């Protein structure tokens, strides 16, 4: 299933399933969006191939500009946003929101959680604007010792 998101007039973003063929583009996106925390190659291969993962990409003009992965955990009755990112030149156009909402629809779980750097106020605003609430804090979660804010949204 492909969803079309109007990013700006004349330049729609397509939200569609990601596959292992997106590995190189995803690797680049991770390095650009998360310079301190980009995932190693094996983790990227896993997120693109393992079962129980909803993986979606945002495509503009044929290129991957955004990505989200939802890790579905049926035994916990929730899903985690494992990663979400949009290339800087495509931010502020609703792509992250579109990826997040489409992922929420596809996980089939009653709740979705995510964690975000405490200093990433722009991302926290996106999550708050999309119905997520602060649910906790992981102290020293990131490699450099920064805390992660845990956020949660009830989906149904």
C-alpha positions in Angstrom: 0.0 0.0 0.0 1.4 3.4 -1.0 0.2 6.6 0.6 0.7 10.0 -1.1 1.6 12.9 1.1 1.6 16.4 -0.4 4.9 17.9 0.9 4.6 21.1 -1.2 2.8 21.9 -4.4 4.2 19.9 -7.3 6.5 17.8 -5.0 4.6 15.0 -3.3 6.3 12.6 -1.0 5.3 9.0 -1.4 5.1 6.9 1.8 5.8 3.2 0.9 7.2 0.1 2.4 11.0 0.0 2.6 13.0 -3.1 1.6 16.6 -4.3 1.8 17.2 -2.5 -1.5 17.0 0.8 0.5 20.0 -0.2 2.6 22.5 2.3 1.1 20.0 5.2 1.2 19.0 4.3 4.8 22.7 4.1 5.8 23.2 7.7 4.5 20.0 9.0 6.2 21.1 7.5 9.5 24.6 9.1 9.3 23.1 12.5 8.4 20.2 12.5 10.9 22.0 10.8 13.8 25.7 11.6 13.6 26.3 10.6 17.2 24.1 7.5 17.2 23.8 6.2 13.6 23.1 2.5 13.6 25.8 0.0 12.5 25.3 -1.8 9.2 24.0 -5.1 10.8 21.3 -3.2 12.7 20.2 -1.5 9.4 20.1 -4.9 7.7 18.0 -6.2 10.6 15.5 -3.4 10.6 15.0 -3.9 6.8 14.6 -7.7 6.9 13.5 -9.0 10.3 9.9 -10.0 10.9 7.5 -7.9 13.2 9.0 -4.7 11.9 6.9 -2.1 10.0 9.3 -0.3 7.8 8.3 2.7 5.7 10.2 5.2 3.6 9.3 8.7 2.3 10.4 9.2 -1.3 10.7 12.6 -3.1 11.7 12.7 -6.7 12.8 9.1 -6.6 15.1 9.4 -3.5 14.6 8.3 0.1 14.3 11.4 2.3 12.7 9.8 5.4 12.3 6.5 7.2 10.5 5.0 10.1 10.6 1.5 11.6 8.0 0.2 14.1 9.1 -2.7 16.2 5.9 -4.7 16.9 5.8 -6.5 20.2 2.6 -8.5 20.5 3.4 -10.0 23.9 3.7 -6.5 25.3 0.7 -5.2 23.3 2.7 -2.3 22.0 5.1 -1.2 19.3 8.2 0.9 19.6 9.4 3.4 17.0 12.9 1.9 16.6 14.0 4.9 14.4 12.5 7.8 12.5 14.4 10.4 10.6 14.0 12.9 7.8 16.9 14.5 5.9 17.4 18.1 7.0 16.5 19.7 3.7 13.1 18.0 3.8 12.1 18.8 7.4 9.2 21.1 8.3 7.1 19.7 5.4 5.1 17.1 7.4 7.1 14.1 6.3 7.9 12.9 9.8 4.3 13.2 10.8 3.1 11.3 7.7 5.7 8.5 8.4 4.7 8.3 12.1 0.9 8.2 11.4 1.3 5.6 8.7 3.4 3.5 11.0 0.8 3.8 13.7 -1.9 2.5 11.4 0.2 -0.5 10.4 1.5 -1.8 13.7 -1.8 -3.1 14.8 -1.1 -2.5 18.5 -3.0 -0.5 21.1 0.0 1.6 22.1 3.2 3.0 20.5 6.3 4.2 22.4 9.5 5.9 21.3 12.5 7.5 22.8 14.1 10.7 21.8 17.2 12.7 23.0 16.1 15.1 25.7 17.8 17.9 23.8 15.9 17.3 20.6 13.1 19.7 21.2 12.1 19.9 17.6 11.3 16.1 17.5 9.7 16.3 21.0 7.3 19.0 19.6 6.4 16.8 16.6 5.6 13.9 19.0 3.6 16.1 21.4 1.7 17.5 18.4 0.8 14.0 17.3 -0.6 12.9 20.6 2.4 11.4 22.4 2.9 12.1 26.1 6.0 11.9 28.2 6.1 8.5 29.9 9.5 8.4 31.5 13.2 9.0 31.2 16.1 6.7 30.5 19.1 8.3 32.2 22.4 8.1 30.3 20.7 6.2 27.4 22.8 7.5 24.6 26.5 6.8 24.0 27.5 10.3 25.0 25.5 10.0 28.3 22.5 12.1 27.3 19.1 11.1 28.6 16.3 9.7 26.5 12.7 10.9 27.0 10.3 8.0 26.6 7.0 9.0 25.0 3.9 7.0 24.5 0.6 7.3 22.6 -2.5 5.1 22.9 -3.6 4.2 19.4 -6.9 2.5 20.3 
